[in-house]
Amino acid sequence: MQKPKTCILGGTGFVGRNMTSALLAQGHEVSILTRHRERNRDLLVFPSVRVIESDVYSTDELTTRFRGMDAVVNLVGILNQTRYGHENFEDTHVELPKNVAEAVAQSGVPRLLHMSASNADPNGPSLYLQSKGRAEELIHEHALKHGYDATSFRPSVIFGPTDSFTNRFASLLRDIPFFFPLACPESQLQPVYVDDVVTCFVNAIKNKRTFGKRYDLCGPNVYTLYEIVDYIARTMGVKRKIIKLTEWQSKLQASTLQWFPGKPFTPDNFQSLQVASVCEKPFPEVFNITPRTMEEIVPKYLKKQPTKLDAFRRQIRS
Ligand SMILES: NC(=O)c1ccc[n+]([C@@H]2O[C@H](COP(=O)([O-])OP(=O)(O)OC[C@H]3O[C@@H](n4cnc5c(N)ncnc54)[C@H](OP(=O)(O)O)[C@@H]3O)[C@@H](O)[C@H]2O)c1
């Protein structure tokens, strides 16, 4: 029997790499389109994975790449804009999905799975959420008009061993001594485990009940950002006084940190955090899984930091 063929855009990222493993486990052949093949050579160790350097903004090139695929998965996304190339919300979140949708229609691929985000809404409070919302609308309209089946996923923040959420806070907590100033401490989040997210995508490919649908994806528990950062500190055994910044202090932090390398926090991130990233409904039954909690997973990869006493003992032993 022929293996199902799936093409992923954004397959080199955090979710994409987990998605690739899940698809391989289900016997798929995976083609990953990337802007930088050389940087992602490690993915070539899998015999059923092809990593193809592509102009992912060219509809013609996408159409060629998509021919013969059973499904296309678009995971491309950014949290912050820069002044370089396509690194802006309009190109990355709207233009690229539009080209992907067009190429799916032109190449005759029957199935498109699209990664959106919790609270994505053309009228949302941030440019990130607005652009994600516009993409979702245009994809589902386009799919109806052109006769292929689209499904969108709207996860809250996603956690897992190589995420840039829990790991980012973990490294900040390690690096900043004594006091940790936290913006938007009361923002509500319902983190979802990356394996649960990718299981939904993989299950949805063939499941007709998911065709044309949009799914909010959340873990079992709602936390404030303060509770999450406090939990991360406790899991690592790091003692820091977490200072809850007020609204104006959070805005000030965002206006300052947006100029730091890697843009750790921006005014647009601040706006996104003004709406609770939580799900009204329980995890979609159609996927038949029980989502995992942070408490079940995070201690497996955020290890306890050695205390000064541990370091002293090690020194004596060596
Ligand atoms: N992580 C979360 O907590 C979370 C929560 C909700 C929604 N999401 C959404 O889930 C998706 C995947 O997230 P992730 O955490 O896996 O992201 P990620 O690790 O940053 O990976 C995103 C991938 O997209 C590609 N990409 C990035 N910027 C691009 C651009 N300007 N143009 C074209 N391609 C670009 C990159 O692939 P190449 O460099 O190989 O081309 C990159 O590997 C995104 O759409 C994100 O918005 C994530």
The ligand as an SDF file (V2000), in Angstrom:
LIG
                    3D

 48 52  0  0  0  0  0  0  0  0999 V2000
    4.1010   27.8480   20.1270 N   0  0  0  0  0  0  0  0  0  0  0  0
    2.9450   28.2840   20.6300 C   0  0  0  0  0  0  0  0  0  0  0  0
    2.7690   28.4310   21.8600 O   0  0  0  0  0  0  0  0  0  0  0  0
    1.8030   28.5820   19.6980 C   0  0  0  0  0  0  0  0  0  0  0  0
    0.5240   28.8760   20.2230 C   0  0  0  0  0  0  0  0  0  0  0  0
   -0.5230   29.1290   19.3460 C   0  0  0  0  0  0  0  0  0  0  0  0
   -0.3070   29.0990   17.9720 C   0  0  0  0  0  0  0  0  0  0  0  0
    0.9290   28.8160   17.4990 N   0  0  0  0  0  0  0  0  0  0  0  0
    1.1620   28.7830   16.0430 C   0  0  0  0  0  0  0  0  0  0  0  0
    1.7100   27.5240   15.6960 O   0  0  0  0  0  0  0  0  0  0  0  0
    2.5880   27.6610   14.5820 C   0  0  0  0  0  0  0  0  0  0  0  0
    3.9090   26.9760   14.8760 C   0  0  0  0  0  0  0  0  0  0  0  0
    4.4730   27.5710   16.0290 O   0  0  0  0  0  0  0  0  0  0  0  0
    5.9470   27.1710   16.5050 P   0  0  0  0  0  0  0  0  0  0  0  0
    6.0170   27.5100   17.9410 O   0  0  0  0  0  0  0  0  0  0  0  0
    6.2860   25.8080   16.0460 O   0  0  0  0  0  0  0  0  0  0  0  0
    6.8080   28.2490   15.6870 O   0  0  0  0  0  0  0  0  0  0  0  0
    8.3510   28.1920   15.3170 P   0  0  0  0  0  0  0  0  0  0  0  0
    9.0810   27.1960   16.1280 O   0  0  0  0  0  0  0  0  0  0  0  0
    8.8280   29.5860   15.3070 O   0  0  0  0  0  0  0  0  0  0  0  0
    8.3420   27.6430   13.7990 O   0  0  0  0  0  0  0  0  0  0  0  0
    7.7280   28.3440   12.7760 C   0  0  0  0  0  0  0  0  0  0  0  0
    8.3100   27.9010   11.4390 C   0  0  0  0  0  0  0  0  0  0  0  0
    7.7620   28.7500   10.4230 O   0  0  0  0  0  0  0  0  0  0  0  0
    8.7650   29.1470    9.4940 C   0  0  0  0  0  0  0  0  0  0  0  0
    8.7540   30.6210    9.4290 N   0  0  0  0  0  0  0  0  0  0  0  0
    8.9370   31.4820   10.4640 C   0  0  0  0  0  0  0  0  0  0  0  0
    8.8290   32.7500   10.0380 N   0  0  0  0  0  0  0  0  0  0  0  0
    8.5660   32.6900    8.7230 C   0  0  0  0  0  0  0  0  0  0  0  0
    8.3430   33.6690    7.7270 C   0  0  0  0  0  0  0  0  0  0  0  0
    8.3800   34.9810    7.9950 N   0  0  0  0  0  0  0  0  0  0  0  0
    8.0900   33.2550    6.4720 N   0  0  0  0  0  0  0  0  0  0  0  0
    8.0760   31.9340    6.1710 C   0  0  0  0  0  0  0  0  0  0  0  0
    8.2720   30.9640    7.0630 N   0  0  0  0  0  0  0  0  0  0  0  0
    8.5250   31.3320    8.3200 C   0  0  0  0  0  0  0  0  0  0  0  0
   10.1100   28.6510    9.9830 C   0  0  0  0  0  0  0  0  0  0  0  0
   10.5370   27.6500    9.0810 O   0  0  0  0  0  0  0  0  0  0  0  0
   11.8590   27.8320    8.1460 P   0  0  0  0  0  0  0  0  0  0  0  0
   12.7840   28.7770    8.8410 O   0  0  0  0  0  0  0  0  0  0  0  0
   12.4030   26.4470    8.0570 O   0  0  0  0  0  0  0  0  0  0  0  0
   11.3930   28.3400    6.8290 O   0  0  0  0  0  0  0  0  0  0  0  0
    9.8280   28.0720   11.3660 C   0  0  0  0  0  0  0  0  0  0  0  0
   10.4420   26.8210   11.5570 O   0  0  0  0  0  0  0  0  0  0  0  0
    2.6590   29.1610   14.2930 C   0  0  0  0  0  0  0  0  0  0  0  0
    1.7700   29.4670   13.2570 O   0  0  0  0  0  0  0  0  0  0  0  0
    2.2010   29.8080   15.5860 C   0  0  0  0  0  0  0  0  0  0  0  0
    1.6170   31.0770   15.3840 O   0  0  0  0  0  0  0  0  0  0  0  0
    1.9920   28.5480   18.3150 C   0  0  0  0  0  0  0  0  0  0  0  0
  1  2  1  0
  2  3  2  0
  2  4  1  0
  4  5  1  0
  4 48  2  0
  5  6  2  0
  6  7  1  0
  7  8  2  0
  8  9  1  0
  8 48  1  0
  9 10  1  0
  9 46  1  0
 10 11  1  0
 11 12  1  0
 11 44  1  0
 12 13  1  0
 13 14  1  0
 14 15  2  0
 14 16  1  0
 14 17  1  0
 17 18  1  0
 18 19  2  0
 18 20  1  0
 18 21  1  0
 21 22  1  0
 22 23  1  0
 23 24  1  0
 23 42  1  0
 24 25  1  0
 25 26  1  0
 25 36  1  0
 26 27  1  0
 26 35  1  0
 27 28  2  0
 28 29  1  0
 29 30  1  0
 29 35  2  0
 30 31  1  0
 30 32  2  0
 32 33  1  0
 33 34  2  0
 34 35  1  0
 36 37  1  0
 36 42  1  0
 37 38  1  0
 38 39  2  0
 38 40  1  0
 38 41  1  0
 42 43  1  0
 44 45  1  0
 44 46  1  0
 46 47  1  0
M  CHG  2   8   1  16  -1
M  END
$$$$
